[in-house]
Amino acid sequence: MTDTLILRTRPTTVEAKQITDDNRDEVARWCGGWAFGYDVVRWFSRDSGTVLDAQVGDWIVRSAFGHFVRVSDDTLLSVYDRINPAVSE
């Protein structure tokens, strides 16, 4: 007899900010990174220790564990469900 498990990942809530021309510096501070050039935000990945880049139009997502990742607009809408309207801080 084979033991088989059927599993579902737990729902988690993440925070995401889309980089725009107007908020690039703010988003860079939020993720502990810096604005680079005219349209790039850079930060160090806590997972791999490498430098990650995101451009205007991309989203930066902070996971439940506090890690930041770049996500394209298409991917964000296909992977995550919106639970509330965008809020400004």
C-alpha positions in Angstrom: 0.0 0.0 0.0 1.3 3.4 -1.0 0.7 6.4 1.2 -0.5 9.3 -0.9 -1.0 12.8 0.3 -3.1 15.4 -1.5 -1.9 18.8 -0.3 -2.8 22.4 -0.9 -0.5 25.3 0.0 -1.7 27.6 2.7 -3.0 30.9 1.5 -0.6 33.7 2.4 -1.0 37.4 2.1 1.7 39.5 0.4 2.2 43.2 -0.2 3.1 44.4 -3.6 4.1 47.8 -5.0 4.3 48.6 -8.7 7.2 50.8 -9.8 6.3 54.0 -11.6 8.3 57.0 -12.7 6.9 58.9 -9.7 7.4 56.4 -6.9 10.8 54.7 -7.9 12.7 56.2 -4.9 9.9 55.3 -2.4 9.7 51.7 -3.6 13.5 51.4 -3.5 13.5 52.5 0.2 10.6 50.1 0.9 12.5 47.1 -0.3 15.8 48.2 1.2 17.3 48.9 -2.2 18.2 51.9 -4.3 17.1 53.6 -7.4 19.5 53.0 -10.3 19.5 54.9 -13.6 16.2 56.4 -14.7 13.9 53.3 -14.5 15.5 50.6 -12.3 15.2 49.6 -8.7 17.9 47.3 -7.3 18.1 45.4 -4.0 20.0 42.5 -2.5 18.2 39.1 -2.4 18.2 37.7 1.1 17.8 34.2 -0.4 20.7 34.2 -2.9 22.8 37.2 -1.9 22.6 38.5 -5.4 21.5 41.9 -6.7 18.0 41.9 -8.2 16.6 44.5 -10.6 13.1 45.6 -11.4 12.0 48.2 -13.9 9.2 50.7 -14.1 6.0 48.7 -14.7 7.2 45.7 -12.7 5.9 44.8 -9.2 8.0 44.1 -6.2 6.3 41.6 -3.9 7.2 41.2 -0.2 6.6 37.6 0.9 5.2 36.5 4.2 8.8 35.9 5.2 9.9 39.4 4.3 11.7 38.5 1.1 11.4 40.8 -1.9 10.9 39.4 -5.5 10.2 41.0 -8.9 7.0 40.0 -10.6 5.8 41.2 -14.0 2.3 42.6 -14.3 1.0 39.6 -16.1 2.4 37.2 -13.6 1.0 39.2 -10.6 -2.5 39.0 -11.9 -2.3 35.3 -12.8 -0.7 34.2 -9.5 -2.3 36.4 -6.9 -5.9 37.3 -6.1 -6.5 40.9 -5.1 -8.1 41.1 -1.7 -8.5 44.9 -1.4 -8.0 48.0 -3.5 -4.5 49.5 -3.6 -3.7 51.6 -0.6 -1.3 54.5 -0.4 1.0 54.9 2.5 
